[in-house]
Amino acid sequence: MNGLSTPSGNIAFDSKLNEYGTYLDRMYEAIGSKWHELNNSSPPSIENAESLVRIKYYINKKGEVEDLTVVETNATQSAQWRCIDAIKSNSPYEPWTAEMIKTMGNRQDIMVVFYYR
């Protein structure tokens, strides 16, 4: 064993099956890609094995991330920062369509869970 945790776990998302769901799928793909990129460039330590980072934030109609908070974790601070960076580095995401704003309002809450295994 090399003393590193493998970031090959899953990321859990809650998505709705509509235009907004398609929007979320694209956003989650960008977040997941960035998270794996960050972890591959600097693998997390073994102490992060079997850990999770649950993050809540809001996405507004302009595609901006607001009020991001780690709400649950047993991961190290560096592992948490990778998760936060994976979300923030892609912001702003695409602006919402008029139909999305009509249906969803000005912003929606998002919960993302990153699993280290």
Order of alpha helices (4+ residues) and beta strands (2+ residues): beta-alpha-beta-beta-alpha-alpha-beta
